[in-house]
Amino acid sequence: MKAGESRTFAASNRTVFDGQVSEGPMFALSYWEADQSPPAWAKTLQEMLVALSDHMFSHWG
């Protein structure tokens, strides 16, 4: 990836990077919610993002 590039990943391929780094990797996750999304969808998305964050930080270092 180069600065300013973005890519999408298939849901079936959950590995984004598998390797070693010399310093800490940076991972950014953002999403845009459609204005007319059902409240249950937005709540589920929020819960999944919190779970992802909790998982990442619980396995840090």
C-alpha positions in Angstrom: 0.0 0.0 0.0 1.1 3.5 -0.8 0.1 6.7 0.9 -3.4 7.7 -0.2 -4.4 4.3 -1.5 -7.2 2.2 -0.1 -8.4 -1.3 -0.7 -11.3 -3.5 0.3 -10.9 -7.0 1.6 -13.2 -10.0 1.1 -15.0 -11.2 4.2 -13.7 -14.7 3.5 -10.1 -13.5 3.7 -9.8 -12.1 7.3 -6.0 -11.9 7.3 -4.8 -8.4 6.4 -1.2 -8.9 7.3 0.8 -12.0 8.4 4.4 -11.3 9.1 6.9 -9.5 11.2 7.5 -5.8 11.6 10.5 -4.0 13.1 8.3 -1.5 14.9 4.6 -1.4 16.0 2.2 -1.6 13.1 -0.6 0.9 12.7 -4.1 -0.1 12.0 -6.9 2.2 11.3 -10.5 1.2 10.9 -13.3 3.6 9.8 -16.8 3.2 8.6 -19.5 5.4 7.2 -23.0 4.7 8.2 -25.8 5.2 5.7 -28.3 7.9 7.0 -31.2 5.5 6.7 -29.6 2.5 8.3 -31.9 0.6 10.7 -31.0 1.3 14.4 -30.4 -2.4 15.0 -27.8 -2.5 12.2 -25.9 0.5 13.6 -26.0 -1.0 17.1 -24.7 -4.3 15.9 -21.9 -2.6 14.0 -20.9 -0.5 17.1 -20.8 -3.7 19.2 -18.7 -5.5 16.7 -16.2 -2.6 16.5 -15.9 -2.5 20.3 -15.3 -6.2 20.3 -12.7 -5.9 17.7 -10.9 -3.1 19.6 -11.1 -5.1 22.9 -9.6 -8.2 21.1 -6.8 -6.2 19.5 -5.8 -4.5 22.8 -6.1 -7.6 24.9 -3.5 -9.3 22.6 -1.2 -6.3 22.4 2.5 -7.1 23.0 
